[in-house]
Amino acid sequence: MTNPRENNPVWQAALDWVLRAHAQPIDASTASDLTAWLERDPAHRKAYEEASRVWLLTGLVPPAEQPGE
């Protein structure tokens, strides 16, 4: 099954921003770039907030047990 977000450039950019924010601390220049991106289009902020929720939820879901464990 294809995820409709896979080909959505706004969703992909939002997900990239969330991943960057969690990979390492964001410096002032990067924070400024993120803010500019979020303010450029309401769809950017919406996608970023959704990607942030997905990130949070994935951390709350325990890993599935592998067969034989």
N, C-alpha and C positions, 0 to 999 in steps of 0.2 A: 504494500500500500504506500502510495506517495504522500508525503507530508506537504501540504500547500505552502508551508513556510520555506521549504527548501529553495525555491526559486524566487523568493521575495527578497530583494536587495535591502530593504529597510529592516526586515527581521534579521537578516544575516549581519548587517552593520550593528544592530542593537546587541545581538549575541556576541559579536566580536568585542564590543565595548565592555560588556559584563565580564567576559572572560579575561580581558586585559585588567580590569579593576580587581579581579580576584587573584590574578597571577602574581602581581607585585604592586606595591604602593604606587599610586598615581602622583606624578610630580605636577607642579603648578601649570606648566605648559600643556600637559596632557589633559588636566582638569579643565583648562580653558577651551581646548578643542572639543571636549565632551560637552561642555555647556553650550558652545556655539552650535554643535550638531543637534542637541536636544531642542534648542530654541528655533532652529531653522524651520521645523515643521511639526505640528502637533502629533503627526503619525510617528515621528521619531521618539518622542517622549512616551507615547503609548506602547510602542514596541519595546523600548528599553525597560519600562516598568514590568511588562509581561515577561521579558527575558529574565529580569531580576527575580520575579516570583518563581519561574521555572528553576532557576539556579538554587534558590532557597529550598524549594520542594525536593529537588534531587538530593540535597544533603540530608533531608529528613527521612527519606525512604531507605530502609536497611537493604543492604545488598542481598540479592537472591542467593540461596544456597545452591552450590554446584552439585550435580549428581554425584553420589558416592560420599558426600560429606555427612 
